[in-house]
Amino acid sequence: MVAVAKKRDEFQAFYTNCNHITAYMIAMLDCKDGMTILEPCAGNGAFIDEIIRQQCNVYITAIDINHESISNLKKKYSNRTNISIQHADFSLLNSAVSYDRIIANPPYGAYQTSEKKMQLKVAYPGIYAKETYGVFLIRAIELLKPNGRLVFIIPDTFLNLHMHQGLRKKLLNYKIDSIALFPSKFFPGINFGYAGLSIISIKKEAPENNWRFPIYKGFNSSEDFSCLLTQQKNKFEIAQLNYNRLQKNPSKSFFFSTELWISNLFEQNLPTIEYFCNVVTGFYSGNDALNLRRTELVTYGLKKYQEIDSQMICSGDQEMNPSPLNGIRDDKCWIPIVKGGNKRFYKPSEWFMDWNEKTVANYKIDKKARFQNSNFYFKQGIAIPMVSSTSITGSLLNRRLFDQSIVGVFPRQGQEHLLMFFLGFFNSKVCNSIIRTINSSTNNSSNYIKKIPILIPSNEVICKTADLVDDLYKLATERKIIESDLQMLNEIFDTIYSVR
Ligand SMILES: C[S@@+](CC[C@H](N)C(=O)[O-])C[C@H]1O[C@@H](n2cnc3c(N)ncnc32)[C@H](O)[C@@H]1O
């Protein structure tokens, strides 16, 4: 029976009372007699108990910010002269003492006052300090002796979330030994707000350029962690990450996949979509309930959004208007806007924005509005909804306005001939597999789309693909497109990306 029980307090105290996980972490810590060990957020002492159970002859310093935890720990270990207990805020601790080993289950995203947030921002430049676990990890590395080791249990979001690129950059200055990934449901009954957790083990040593480390995944239960301490660990190794490759990747994202073609793709250091296209998010009026209207075809938001009177719709092509970015003087001043929602190749105009001259002037100064990337409004490009239901989709913008739930992809000058090729790509299974490797959630924000590696085939293949996409686009305008129509498109991109 696995002993897993977690409790919570206002300091994000989810206790690591899981024997298999604590035993694995202490084994990875590799304590030797006489070493100094730090537990910077000790809680009720789960790791200290395991160190004692494994009869390591070491000196332990336990820190916690919570007075109650400190007084409990003092009672619990009162007869142990090798354990010193300190009340402190570890994230702002100034200490001249360094340690051979550090082990922690730090607080994840714990609440911070605005004053503390400011202090952390100054103390940890480049680190996303709102997320406390990153701050704890960096501080712990600083307090490790040269060649020291640390083992932390933290959410897996540091692997590829854009905001953690500063943290990844710092981690790559040291030797990551391994990362083991597992679902947070291994700790039942606790809602962490994180689906995936990880155990990261780091050695404070400068890595060689070709340093590699394994990623372990696929555990059925926490009991499987004991396999990682035996030869059986190979069956959980799903990838080896190479520092050479990680260092070349501008965001230092830890991409890995069980599929060989994806791993090979990220090894190649190819140009990404950003090289060929501008990738930007769209417009927000600041008050859509007032400024946005829908056609009768829209089936949601019926109460919030008024139906558009077709007489008020601007009849002209916005590009023909000499200054569409300054609004329209005419009464017919409502213009089509492309919003989220997954449709392939073509999206009919179902939403309209008030583009009256005065209203537009207001969008430009209203603090709640976002008149962003306006040089791309009314241009031809591809609309990709920021959130995909089942898979990523793309449709032609057809010179319409696009809202902030859309990422607009606009071929750069000289790359316009690739528009239909890219439209096909964003509707392919290949693209979906790549974006889900870059970010495993359903989020397709521009920061992730920008990282998609692009392979450009011969002109002949580009033209053949564009012809097919033209046909698919026409089918989509007639609402005749079905999933099987995509088979040929998927075959083309499977060949380009060597999917086996
Ligand atoms: C996730 S719990 C882990 C406790 C214990 N290490 C375990 O695994 O069972 C986090 C602990 O960090 C403590 N904590 C939160 N913020 C802290 C800070 N700034 N400095 C030190 N400890 C902190 C909390 O009081 C809590 O005991």
The ligand as a Tripos MOL2 file, in Angstrom:
@<TRIPOS>MOLECULE
LIG
   27    29     1     0     0
SMALL
NO_CHARGES

@<TRIPOS>ATOM
      1 C1          5.1470   22.0620   -0.3740 C.3       1 LIG1
      2 S1          5.4410   22.2240    1.3450 S.3       1 LIG1
      3 C2          6.6510   21.0010    1.5060 C.3       1 LIG1
      4 C3          6.9720   20.6060    2.8630 C.3       1 LIG1
      5 C4          7.9790   19.4760    2.9810 C.3       1 LIG1
      6 N1          9.2340   19.8390    2.3680 N.3       1 LIG1
      7 C5          7.4440   18.1930    2.3710 C.2       1 LIG1
      8 O1          7.8550   17.8310    1.2810 O.co2     1 LIG1
      9 O2          6.5800   17.5630    2.9720 O.co2     1 LIG1
     10 C6          6.1660   23.7440    1.3550 C.3       1 LIG1
     11 C7          6.6790   24.2510    2.6710 C.3       1 LIG1
     12 O3          7.3430   25.4530    2.3830 O.3       1 LIG1
     13 C8          7.1370   26.3680    3.4450 C.3       1 LIG1
     14 N2          7.3730   27.6940    2.8970 N.ar      1 LIG1
     15 C9          6.5530   28.4390    2.1140 C.ar      1 LIG1
     16 N3          7.1590   29.5980    1.7760 N.ar      1 LIG1
     17 C10         8.3890   29.5730    2.3490 C.ar      1 LIG1
     18 C11         9.4810   30.4620    2.3640 C.ar      1 LIG1
     19 N4          9.4190   31.6220    1.7060 N.pl3     1 LIG1
     20 N5         10.6060   30.1200    3.0420 N.ar      1 LIG1
     21 C12        10.6740   28.9320    3.6970 C.ar      1 LIG1
     22 N6          9.6630   28.0560    3.7340 N.ar      1 LIG1
     23 C13         8.5340   28.3510    3.0660 C.ar      1 LIG1
     24 C14         5.7210   26.1040    3.8870 C.3       1 LIG1
     25 O4          5.5180   26.5470    5.2080 O.3       1 LIG1
     26 C15         5.6510   24.5760    3.7370 C.3       1 LIG1
     27 O5          5.9750   23.9550    4.9280 O.3       1 LIG1
@<TRIPOS>BOND
     1     1     2 1
     2     2     3 1
     3     2    10 1
     4     3     4 1
     5     4     5 1
     6     5     6 1
     7     5     7 1
     8     7     8 2
     9     7     9 1
    10    10    11 1
    11    11    12 1
    12    11    26 1
    13    12    13 1
    14    13    14 1
    15    13    24 1
    16    14    15 ar
    17    14    23 ar
    18    15    16 ar
    19    16    17 ar
    20    17    18 ar
    21    17    23 ar
    22    18    19 1
    23    18    20 ar
    24    20    21 ar
    25    21    22 ar
    26    22    23 ar
    27    24    25 1
    28    24    26 1
    29    26    27 1
@<TRIPOS>SUBSTRUCTURE
     1 LIG1         1 GROUP 0 **** ****
